[in-house]
Amino acid sequence: MDLQNLVECSPDSPVKKDLLRNAGSNIVLVCLKTGQVIPPHPEPYAVVFVVLQAEGIITAETSEHPIQPIHFVSVQKDKEKGIQCHPRMVILGIRDDV
């Protein structure tokens, strides 16, 4: 799968695209324009964010992790997760419902 061809940003809000969905897991491509934010919020699954493009901050519970390409951040189930984008950002979210 050529992820570059799937990158799409909106001036209104982050864009999330499901790439692969299996029982118990999901891989999502998340694209944000400069300055967009996904506020911290709990979700009933664990997730690993893999940064493909840009820089920003990923919030995992009460910790803020500065990120850049080829970094990843893991957040446990039911913990606060959030994303702040500086330049245009492209990340993979690999979700585990187990």
Biopython code that builds the backbone (N, CA, C, O; Angstrom):
import numpy as np
from Bio.PDB.StructureBuilder import StructureBuilder

atoms = [
    (1, "MET", "N", (0.848, -1.168, 0.000)),
    (1, "MET", "CA", (0.000, 0.000, 0.000)),
    (1, "MET", "C", (0.899, 1.237, 0.000)),
    (1, "MET", "O", (1.781, 1.353, 0.850)),
    (2, "ASP", "N", (0.694, 2.140, -0.917)),
    (2, "ASP", "CA", (1.463, 3.375, -1.008)),
    (2, "ASP", "C", (0.781, 4.433, -0.142)),
    (2, "ASP", "O", (-0.200, 5.046, -0.562)),
    (3, "LEU", "N", (1.299, 4.642, 1.053)),
    (3, "LEU", "CA", (0.665, 5.572, 1.985)),
    (3, "LEU", "C", (0.683, 7.006, 1.476)),
    (3, "LEU", "O", (-0.234, 7.775, 1.763)),
    (4, "GLN", "N", (1.715, 7.375, 0.727)),
    (4, "GLN", "CA", (1.813, 8.741, 0.222)),
    (4, "GLN", "C", (0.590, 9.113, -0.625)),
    (4, "GLN", "O", (0.128, 10.254, -0.581)),
    (5, "ASN", "N", (0.075, 8.168, -1.383)),
    (5, "ASN", "CA", (-1.110, 8.428, -2.213)),
    (5, "ASN", "C", (-2.389, 8.574, -1.387)),
    (5, "ASN", "O", (-3.402, 9.054, -1.895)),
    (6, "LEU", "N", (-2.348, 8.163, -0.122)),
    (6, "LEU", "CA", (-3.533, 8.233, 0.737)),
    (6, "LEU", "C", (-3.547, 9.466, 1.633)),
    (6, "LEU", "O", (-4.553, 9.750, 2.283)),
    (7, "VAL", "N", (-2.432, 10.201, 1.671)),
    (7, "VAL", "CA", (-2.357, 11.385, 2.525)),
    (7, "VAL", "C", (-3.329, 12.447, 2.025)),
    (7, "VAL", "O", (-3.315, 12.830, 0.855)),
    (8, "GLU", "N", (-4.174, 12.911, 2.944)),
    (8, "GLU", "CA", (-5.164, 13.941, 2.619)),
    (8, "GLU", "C", (-5.382, 14.787, 3.867)),
    (8, "GLU", "O", (-5.711, 14.261, 4.931)),
    (9, "CYS", "N", (-5.201, 16.083, 3.735)),
    (9, "CYS", "CA", (-5.421, 17.002, 4.848)),
    (9, "CYS", "C", (-6.616, 17.887, 4.542)),
    (9, "CYS", "O", (-6.899, 18.196, 3.384)),
    (10, "SER", "N", (-7.310, 18.290, 5.590)),
    (10, "SER", "CA", (-8.454, 19.190, 5.465)),
    (10, "SER", "C", (-8.159, 20.448, 6.272)),
    (10, "SER", "O", (-7.579, 20.355, 7.354)),
    (11, "PRO", "N", (-8.543, 21.624, 5.773)),
    (11, "PRO", "CA", (-8.335, 22.836, 6.559)),
    (11, "PRO", "C", (-9.262, 22.906, 7.772)),
    (11, "PRO", "O", (-9.039, 23.718, 8.671)),
    (12, "ASP", "N", (-10.297, 22.067, 7.809)),
    (12, "ASP", "CA", (-11.304, 22.127, 8.865)),
    (12, "ASP", "C", (-11.001, 21.255, 10.077)),
    (12, "ASP", "O", (-11.284, 21.645, 11.210)),
    (13, "SER", "N", (-10.423, 20.069, 9.841)),
    (13, "SER", "CA", (-10.192, 19.141, 10.952)),
    (13, "SER", "C", (-9.240, 18.040, 10.501)),
    (13, "SER", "O", (-9.027, 17.851, 9.304)),
    (14, "PRO", "N", (-8.659, 17.301, 11.477)),
    (14, "PRO", "CA", (-7.810, 16.167, 11.108)),
    (14, "PRO", "C", (-8.590, 15.153, 10.275)),
    (14, "PRO", "O", (-9.805, 15.019, 10.416)),
    (15, "VAL", "N", (-7.870, 14.441, 9.403)),
    (15, "VAL", "CA", (-8.478, 13.409, 8.556)),
    (15, "VAL", "C", (-7.960, 12.049, 9.018)),
    (15, "VAL", "O", (-6.752, 11.838, 9.124)),
    (16, "LYS", "N", (-8.887, 11.129, 9.290)),
    (16, "LYS", "CA", (-8.533, 9.765, 9.694)),
    (16, "LYS", "C", (-9.066, 8.807, 8.649)),
    (16, "LYS", "O", (-10.233, 8.879, 8.265)),
    (17, "LYS", "N", (-8.197, 7.900, 8.185)),
    (17, "LYS", "CA", (-8.603, 6.891, 7.203)),
    (17, "LYS", "C", (-8.241, 5.501, 7.718)),
    (17, "LYS", "O", (-7.090, 5.242, 8.067)),
    (18, "ASP", "N", (-9.229, 4.610, 7.762)),
    (18, "ASP", "CA", (-8.958, 3.216, 8.116)),
    (18, "ASP", "C", (-8.182, 2.556, 6.981)),
    (18, "ASP", "O", (-8.601, 2.601, 5.824)),
    (19, "LEU", "N", (-7.054, 1.946, 7.317)),
    (19, "LEU", "CA", (-6.255, 1.243, 6.309)),
    (19, "LEU", "C", (-6.453, -0.265, 6.384)),
    (19, "LEU", "O", (-6.508, -0.946, 5.361)),
    (20, "LEU", "N", (-6.558, -0.771, 7.590)),
    (20, "LEU", "CA", (-6.691, -2.214, 7.782)),
    (20, "LEU", "C", (-7.473, -2.444, 9.066)),
    (20, "LEU", "O", (-7.131, -1.908, 10.120)),
    (21, "ARG", "N", (-8.515, -3.240, 8.966)),
    (21, "ARG", "CA", (-9.335, -3.535, 10.136)),
    (21, "ARG", "C", (-9.425, -5.044, 10.291)),
    (21, "ARG", "O", (-9.858, -5.746, 9.377)),
    (22, "ASN", "N", (-9.014, -5.539, 11.454)),
    (22, "ASN", "CA", (-9.090, -6.956, 11.790)),
    (22, "ASN", "C", (-9.804, -7.088, 13.125)),
    (22, "ASN", "O", (-9.999, -6.095, 13.826)),
    (23, "ALA", "N", (-10.191, -8.295, 13.479)),
    (23, "ALA", "CA", (-10.782, -8.516, 14.795)),
    (23, "ALA", "C", (-9.753, -8.133, 15.850)),
    (23, "ALA", "O", (-8.674, -8.723, 15.912)),
    (24, "GLY", "N", (-10.078, -7.157, 16.671)),
    (24, "GLY", "CA", (-9.198, -6.771, 17.761)),
    (24, "GLY", "C", (-8.166, -5.712, 17.443)),
    (24, "GLY", "O", (-7.462, -5.262, 18.346)),
    (25, "SER", "N", (-8.048, -5.291, 16.173)),
    (25, "SER", "CA", (-7.056, -4.259, 15.857)),
    (25, "SER", "C", (-7.503, -3.434, 14.652)),
    (25, "SER", "O", (-8.398, -3.823, 13.903)),
    (26, "ASN", "N", (-6.857, -2.293, 14.492)),
    (26, "ASN", "CA", (-7.179, -1.389, 13.403)),
    (26, "ASN", "C", (-5.950, -0.533, 13.138)),
    (26, "ASN", "O", (-5.280, -0.119, 14.085)),
    (27, "ILE", "N", (-5.636, -0.257, 11.883)),
    (27, "ILE", "CA", (-4.553, 0.659, 11.521)),
    (27, "ILE", "C", (-5.182, 1.835, 10.796)),
    (27, "ILE", "O", (-5.916, 1.659, 9.823)),
    (28, "VAL", "N", (-4.884, 3.047, 11.282)),
    (28, "VAL", "CA", (-5.490, 4.269, 10.778)),
    (28, "VAL", "C", (-4.388, 5.231, 10.340)),
    (28, "VAL", "O", (-3.375, 5.372, 11.026)),
    (29, "LEU", "N", (-4.584, 5.887, 9.208)),
    (29, "LEU", "CA", (-3.710, 6.961, 8.763)),
    (29, "LEU", "C", (-4.345, 8.259, 9.240)),
    (29, "LEU", "O", (-5.503, 8.533, 8.927)),
    (30, "VAL", "N", (-3.596, 9.064, 9.998)),
    (30, "VAL", "CA", (-4.103, 10.323, 10.538)),
    (30, "VAL", "C", (-3.288, 11.458, 9.944)),
    (30, "VAL", "O", (-2.059, 11.445, 10.015)),
    (31, "CYS", "N", (-3.963, 12.441, 9.358)),
    (31, "CYS", "CA", (-3.302, 13.573, 8.716)),
    (31, "CYS", "C", (-3.835, 14.865, 9.334)),
    (31, "CYS", "O", (-5.046, 15.060, 9.439)),
    (32, "LEU", "N", (-2.916, 15.743, 9.743)),
    (32, "LEU", "CA", (-3.280, 17.021, 10.341)),
    (32, "LEU", "C", (-2.542, 18.138, 9.637)),
    (32, "LEU", "O", (-1.384, 17.981, 9.249)),
    (33, "LYS", "N", (-3.213, 19.266, 9.473)),
    (33, "LYS", "CA", (-2.575, 20.465, 8.928)),
    (33, "LYS", "C", (-1.927, 21.226, 10.084)),
    (33, "LYS", "O", (-2.248, 20.998, 11.250)),
    (34, "THR", "N", (-1.024, 22.120, 9.747)),
    (34, "THR", "CA", (-0.322, 22.925, 10.741)),
    (34, "THR", "C", (-1.307, 23.553, 11.726)),
    (34, "THR", "O", (-2.287, 24.185, 11.331)),
    (35, "GLY", "N", (-1.026, 23.365, 13.018)),
    (35, "GLY", "CA", (-1.838, 23.958, 14.072)),
    (35, "GLY", "C", (-3.037, 23.143, 14.518)),
    (35, "GLY", "O", (-3.645, 23.474, 15.536)),
    (36, "GLN", "N", (-3.403, 22.089, 13.797)),
    (36, "GLN", "CA", (-4.559, 21.292, 14.209)),
    (36, "GLN", "C", (-4.215, 20.457, 15.444)),
    (36, "GLN", "O", (-3.064, 20.087, 15.673)),
    (37, "VAL", "N", (-5.251, 20.175, 16.225)),
    (37, "VAL", "CA", (-5.092, 19.463, 17.487)),
    (37, "VAL", "C", (-6.185, 18.409, 17.611)),
    (37, "VAL", "O", (-7.334, 18.648, 17.237)),
    (38, "ILE", "N", (-5.825, 17.254, 18.133)),
    (38, "ILE", "CA", (-6.800, 16.285, 18.619)),
    (38, "ILE", "C", (-6.651, 16.347, 20.138)),
    (38, "ILE", "O", (-5.659, 15.855, 20.676)),
    (39, "PRO", "N", (-7.620, 16.943, 20.839)),
    (39, "PRO", "CA", (-7.481, 17.132, 22.287)),
    (39, "PRO", "C", (-7.352, 15.798, 23.017)),
    (39, "PRO", "O", (-7.902, 14.789, 22.574)),
    (40, "PRO", "N", (-6.624, 15.792, 24.137)),
    (40, "PRO", "CA", (-6.513, 14.551, 24.921)),
    (40, "PRO", "C", (-7.889, 14.018, 25.316)),
    (40, "PRO", "O", (-8.768, 14.758, 25.758)),
    (41, "HIS", "N", (-8.037, 12.717, 25.140)),
    (41, "HIS", "CA", (-9.293, 12.052, 25.461)),
    (41, "HIS", "C", (-9.011, 10.574, 25.689)),
    (41, "HIS", "O", (-8.113, 10.021, 25.054)),
    (42, "PRO", "N", (-9.756, 9.920, 26.582)),
    (42, "PRO", "CA", (-9.560, 8.480, 26.804)),
    (42, "PRO", "C", (-10.295, 7.676, 25.730)),
    (42, "PRO", "O", (-11.337, 8.096, 25.226)),
    (43, "GLU", "N", (-9.739, 6.527, 25.395)),
    (43, "GLU", "CA", (-10.406, 5.603, 24.470)),
    (43, "GLU", "C", (-10.213, 4.190, 24.997)),
    (43, "GLU", "O", (-9.210, 3.908, 25.653)),
    (44, "PRO", "N", (-11.167, 3.290, 24.717)),
    (44, "PRO", "CA", (-11.143, 1.951, 25.306)),
    (44, "PRO", "C", (-10.225, 0.973, 24.572)),
    (44, "PRO", "O", (-10.553, -0.206, 24.434)),
    (45, "TYR", "N", (-9.081, 1.461, 24.104)),
    (45, "TYR", "CA", (-8.109, 0.590, 23.442)),
    (45, "TYR", "C", (-6.718, 1.192, 23.580)),
    (45, "TYR", "O", (-6.565, 2.396, 23.785)),
    (46, "ALA", "N", (-5.715, 0.341, 23.464)),
    (46, "ALA", "CA", (-4.324, 0.789, 23.436)),
    (46, "ALA", "C", (-3.990, 1.196, 22.006)),
    (46, "ALA", "O", (-4.609, 0.711, 21.060)),
    (47, "VAL", "N", (-3.014, 2.084, 21.847)),
    (47, "VAL", "CA", (-2.619, 2.510, 20.501)),
    (47, "VAL", "C", (-1.127, 2.834, 20.479)),
    (47, "VAL", "O", (-0.560, 3.323, 21.456)),
    (48, "VAL", "N", (-0.516, 2.548, 19.343)),
    (48, "VAL", "CA", (0.853, 2.981, 19.067)),
    (48, "VAL", "C", (0.763, 3.959, 17.906)),
    (48, "VAL", "O", (0.223, 3.633, 16.849)),
    (49, "PHE", "N", (1.295, 5.162, 18.109)),
    (49, "PHE", "CA", (1.366, 6.162, 17.055)),
    (49, "PHE", "C", (2.753, 6.125, 16.443)),
    (49, "PHE", "O", (3.745, 6.238, 17.163)),
    (50, "VAL", "N", (2.843, 5.967, 15.128)),
    (50, "VAL", "CA", (4.112, 5.979, 14.404)),
    (50, "VAL", "C", (4.123, 7.225, 13.523)),
    (50, "VAL", "O", (3.274, 7.373, 12.644)),
    (51, "VAL", "N", (5.079, 8.117, 13.757)),
    (51, "VAL", "CA", (5.144, 9.384, 13.032)),
    (51, "VAL", "C", (5.844, 9.164, 11.697)),
    (51, "VAL", "O", (6.990, 8.715, 11.659)),
    (52, "LEU", "N", (5.163, 9.477, 10.611)),
    (52, "LEU", "CA", (5.734, 9.342, 9.275)),
    (52, "LEU", "C", (6.272, 10.674, 8.765)),
    (52, "LEU", "O", (7.279, 10.713, 8.058)),
    (53, "GLN", "N", (5.595, 11.769, 9.128)),
    (53, "GLN", "CA", (5.952, 13.083, 8.595)),
    (53, "GLN", "C", (5.629, 14.152, 9.633)),
    (53, "GLN", "O", (4.589, 14.081, 10.288)),
    (54, "ALA", "N", (6.508, 15.141, 9.790)),
    (54, "ALA", "CA", (6.298, 16.358, 10.584)),
    (54, "ALA", "C", (6.781, 16.234, 12.015)),
    (54, "ALA", "O", (7.419, 15.255, 12.402)),
    (55, "GLU", "N", (6.460, 17.246, 12.778)),
    (55, "GLU", "CA", (6.812, 17.315, 14.185)),
    (55, "GLU", "C", (5.589, 17.766, 14.962)),
    (55, "GLU", "O", (4.663, 18.354, 14.402)),
    (56, "GLY", "N", (5.595, 17.486, 16.249)),
    (56, "GLY", "CA", (4.487, 17.899, 17.089)),
    (56, "GLY", "C", (4.640, 17.316, 18.466)),
    (56, "GLY", "O", (5.747, 17.017, 18.913)),
    (57, "ILE", "N", (3.519, 17.158, 19.134)),
    (57, "ILE", "CA", (3.500, 16.598, 20.484)),
    (57, "ILE", "C", (2.379, 15.584, 20.557)),
    (57, "ILE", "O", (1.257, 15.845, 20.122)),
    (58, "ILE", "N", (2.691, 14.421, 21.112)),
    (58, "ILE", "CA", (1.660, 13.428, 21.415)),
    (58, "ILE", "C", (1.554, 13.360, 22.928)),
    (58, "ILE", "O", (2.548, 13.186, 23.632)),
    (59, "THR", "N", (0.317, 13.502, 23.417)),
    (59, "THR", "CA", (0.052, 13.411, 24.845)),
    (59, "THR", "C", (-0.339, 11.978, 25.170)),
    (59, "THR", "O", (-1.208, 11.393, 24.523)),
    (60, "ALA", "N", (0.317, 11.424, 26.182)),
    (60, "ALA", "CA", (-0.005, 10.090, 26.686)),
    (60, "ALA", "C", (-0.226, 10.242, 28.189)),
    (60, "ALA", "O", (0.723, 10.370, 28.962)),
    (61, "GLU", "N", (-1.498, 10.225, 28.586)),
    (61, "GLU", "CA", (-1.899, 10.473, 29.967)),
    (61, "GLU", "C", (-1.429, 11.867, 30.368)),
    (61, "GLU", "O", (-1.928, 12.840, 29.802)),
    (62, "THR", "N", (-0.509, 12.023, 31.299)),
    (62, "THR", "CA", (-0.065, 13.358, 31.717)),
    (62, "THR", "C", (1.285, 13.745, 31.121)),
    (62, "THR", "O", (1.807, 14.814, 31.437)),
    (63, "SER", "N", (1.862, 12.900, 30.267)),
    (63, "SER", "CA", (3.170, 13.179, 29.657)),
    (63, "SER", "C", (2.998, 13.695, 28.238)),
    (63, "SER", "O", (2.175, 13.189, 27.475)),
    (64, "GLU", "N", (3.790, 14.716, 27.892)),
    (64, "GLU", "CA", (3.823, 15.219, 26.522)),
    (64, "GLU", "C", (5.129, 14.755, 25.883)),
    (64, "GLU", "O", (6.211, 14.968, 26.431)),
    (65, "HIS", "N", (5.015, 14.115, 24.713)),
    (65, "HIS", "CA", (6.174, 13.573, 24.011)),
    (65, "HIS", "C", (6.417, 14.352, 22.727)),
    (65, "HIS", "O", (5.626, 14.245, 21.790)),
    (66, "PRO", "N", (7.512, 15.149, 22.657)),
    (66, "PRO", "CA", (7.856, 15.799, 21.388)),
    (66, "PRO", "C", (8.195, 14.700, 20.374)),
    (66, "PRO", "O", (8.946, 13.774, 20.679)),
    (67, "ILE", "N", (7.643, 14.814, 19.184)),
    (67, "ILE", "CA", (7.851, 13.767, 18.188)),
    (67, "ILE", "C", (8.334, 14.354, 16.875)),
    (67, "ILE", "O", (8.131, 15.532, 16.580)),
    (68, "GLN", "N", (8.973, 13.504, 16.104)),
    (68, "GLN", "CA", (9.408, 13.832, 14.756)),
    (68, "GLN", "C", (9.393, 12.540, 13.949)),
    (68, "GLN", "O", (9.132, 11.477, 14.513)),
    (69, "PRO", "N", (9.666, 12.597, 12.642)),
    (69, "PRO", "CA", (9.576, 11.384, 11.825)),
    (69, "PRO", "C", (10.370, 10.208, 12.397)),
    (69, "PRO", "O", (11.476, 10.359, 12.917)),
    (70, "ILE", "N", (9.770, 9.065, 12.278)),
    (70, "ILE", "CA", (10.291, 7.763, 12.691)),
    (70, "ILE", "C", (10.283, 7.592, 14.209)),
    (70, "ILE", "O", (10.932, 6.676, 14.715)),
    (71, "HIS", "N", (9.583, 8.429, 14.940)),
    (71, "HIS", "CA", (9.345, 8.222, 16.364)),
    (71, "HIS", "C", (8.040, 7.450, 16.525)),
    (71, "HIS", "O", (7.186, 7.452, 15.639)),
    (72, "PHE", "N", (7.905, 6.786, 17.682)),
    (72, "PHE", "CA", (6.601, 6.214, 18.006)),
    (72, "PHE", "C", (6.328, 6.388, 19.487)),
    (72, "PHE", "O", (7.244, 6.459, 20.307)),
    (73, "VAL", "N", (5.036, 6.456, 19.811)),
    (73, "VAL", "CA", (4.575, 6.606, 21.183)),
    (73, "VAL", "C", (3.473, 5.588, 21.412)),
    (73, "VAL", "O", (2.557, 5.461, 20.600)),
    (74, "SER", "N", (3.563, 4.865, 22.515)),
    (74, "SER", "CA", (2.557, 3.875, 22.881)),
    (74, "SER", "C", (1.715, 4.426, 24.027)),
    (74, "SER", "O", (2.250, 4.983, 24.986)),
    (75, "VAL", "N", (0.388, 4.268, 23.925)),
    (75, "VAL", "CA", (-0.525, 4.735, 24.971)),
    (75, "VAL", "C", (-1.439, 3.571, 25.359)),
    (75, "VAL", "O", (-2.042, 2.929, 24.498)),
    (76, "GLN", "N", (-1.533, 3.313, 26.645)),
    (76, "GLN", "CA", (-2.310, 2.184, 27.141)),
    (76, "GLN", "C", (-3.821, 2.427, 27.023)),
    (76, "GLN", "O", (-4.284, 3.557, 26.864)),
    (77, "LYS", "N", (-4.553, 1.342, 27.106)),
    (77, "LYS", "CA", (-6.014, 1.353, 27.066)),
    (77, "LYS", "C", (-6.577, 2.269, 28.155)),
    (77, "LYS", "O", (-6.072, 2.300, 29.277)),
    (78, "ASP", "N", (-7.627, 3.014, 27.806)),
    (78, "ASP", "CA", (-8.356, 3.906, 28.708)),
    (78, "ASP", "C", (-7.547, 5.104, 29.208)),
    (78, "ASP", "O", (-8.003, 5.813, 30.106)),
    (79, "LYS", "N", (-6.364, 5.347, 28.652)),
    (79, "LYS", "CA", (-5.546, 6.498, 29.046)),
    (79, "LYS", "C", (-5.782, 7.648, 28.073)),
    (79, "LYS", "O", (-6.169, 7.431, 26.925)),
    (80, "GLU", "N", (-5.547, 8.866, 28.538)),
    (80, "GLU", "CA", (-5.718, 10.063, 27.708)),
    (80, "GLU", "C", (-4.709, 10.034, 26.553)),
    (80, "GLU", "O", (-3.531, 9.730, 26.745)),
    (81, "LYS", "N", (-5.203, 10.359, 25.342)),
    (81, "LYS", "CA", (-4.376, 10.427, 24.144)),
    (81, "LYS", "C", (-4.684, 11.743, 23.442)),
    (81, "LYS", "O", (-5.848, 12.133, 23.350)),
    (82, "GLY", "N", (-3.663, 12.433, 22.948)),
    (82, "GLY", "CA", (-3.898, 13.670, 22.219)),
    (82, "GLY", "C", (-2.749, 13.952, 21.264)),
    (82, "GLY", "O", (-1.651, 13.422, 21.437)),
    (83, "ILE", "N", (-2.997, 14.787, 20.255)),
    (83, "ILE", "CA", (-1.986, 15.097, 19.238)),
    (83, "ILE", "C", (-2.019, 16.600, 18.954)),
    (83, "ILE", "O", (-3.088, 17.180, 18.766)),
    (84, "GLN", "N", (-0.836, 17.223, 18.923)),
    (84, "GLN", "CA", (-0.687, 18.616, 18.497)),
    (84, "GLN", "C", (0.259, 18.633, 17.313)),
    (84, "GLN", "O", (1.355, 18.075, 17.382)),
    (85, "CYS", "N", (-0.148, 19.259, 16.245)),
    (85, "CYS", "CA", (0.632, 19.288, 15.009)),
    (85, "CYS", "C", (1.304, 20.639, 14.844)),
    (85, "CYS", "O", (0.676, 21.676, 15.057)),
    (86, "HIS", "N", (2.583, 20.635, 14.465)),
    (86, "HIS", "CA", (3.272, 21.883, 14.138)),
    (86, "HIS", "C", (3.246, 22.013, 12.608)),
    (86, "HIS", "O", (2.291, 22.601, 12.100)),
    (87, "PRO", "N", (4.213, 21.516, 11.840)),
    (87, "PRO", "CA", (3.962, 21.483, 10.394)),
    (87, "PRO", "C", (3.037, 20.309, 10.071)),
    (87, "PRO", "O", (2.741, 19.496, 10.946)),
    (88, "ARG", "N", (2.585, 20.217, 8.835)),
    (88, "ARG", "CA", (1.666, 19.138, 8.433)),
    (88, "ARG", "C", (2.170, 17.797, 8.955)),
    (88, "ARG", "O", (3.352, 17.479, 8.832)),
    (89, "MET", "N", (1.272, 17.019, 9.535)),
    (89, "MET", "CA", (1.662, 15.772, 10.187)),
    (89, "MET", "C", (0.935, 14.587, 9.568)),
    (89, "MET", "O", (-0.250, 14.665, 9.242)),
    (90, "VAL", "N", (1.666, 13.493, 9.413)),
    (90, "VAL", "CA", (1.099, 12.226, 8.962)),
    (90, "VAL", "C", (1.583, 11.153, 9.931)),
    (90, "VAL", "O", (2.787, 10.972, 10.111)),
    (91, "ILE", "N", (0.645, 10.441, 10.555)),
    (91, "ILE", "CA", (1.005, 9.379, 11.489)),
    (91, "ILE", "C", (0.143, 8.152, 11.234)),
    (91, "ILE", "O", (-0.948, 8.244, 10.673)),
    (92, "LEU", "N", (0.654, 7.008, 11.656)),
    (92, "LEU", "CA", (-0.146, 5.786, 11.689)),
    (92, "LEU", "C", (-0.569, 5.569, 13.124)),
    (92, "LEU", "O", (0.242, 5.714, 14.038)),
    (93, "GLY", "N", (-1.806, 5.230, 13.332)),
    (93, "GLY", "CA", (-2.296, 4.810, 14.649)),
    (93, "GLY", "C", (-2.607, 3.329, 14.557)),
    (93, "GLY", "O", (-3.474, 2.916, 13.787)),
    (94, "ILE", "N", (-1.906, 2.539, 15.335)),
    (94, "ILE", "CA", (-2.106, 1.090, 15.325)),
    (94, "ILE", "C", (-2.813, 0.740, 16.635)),
    (94, "ILE", "O", (-2.228, 0.790, 17.717)),
    (95, "ARG", "N", (-4.073, 0.390, 16.500)),
    (95, "ARG", "CA", (-4.954, 0.193, 17.645)),
    (95, "ARG", "C", (-5.061, -1.274, 18.008)),
    (95, "ARG", "O", (-5.149, -2.142, 17.141)),
    (96, "ASP", "N", (-5.051, -1.533, 19.301)),
    (96, "ASP", "CA", (-5.172, -2.892, 19.808)),
    (96, "ASP", "C", (-6.300, -2.931, 20.829)),
    (96, "ASP", "O", (-6.192, -2.328, 21.896)),
    (97, "ASP", "N", (-7.378, -3.635, 20.509)),
    (97, "ASP", "CA", (-8.538, -3.695, 21.393)),
    (97, "ASP", "C", (-8.422, -4.758, 22.471)),
    (97, "ASP", "O", (-9.355, -4.945, 23.251)),
    (98, "VAL", "N", (-7.311, -5.450, 22.529)),
    (98, "VAL", "CA", (-7.155, -6.529, 23.510)),
    (98, "VAL", "C", (-6.918, -5.961, 24.880)),
    (98, "VAL", "O", (-6.762, -6.714, 25.842)),
]
sb = StructureBuilder()
sb.init_structure("model")
sb.init_model(0)
sb.init_chain("A")
sb.init_seg("    ")
for serial, (resi, resn, name, xyz) in enumerate(atoms, 1):
    if name == "N":
        sb.init_residue(resn, " ", resi, " ")
    sb.init_atom(name, np.array(xyz, "f"), 0.0, 1.0, " ", f" {name:<3s}", serial, name[0])
structure = sb.get_structure()
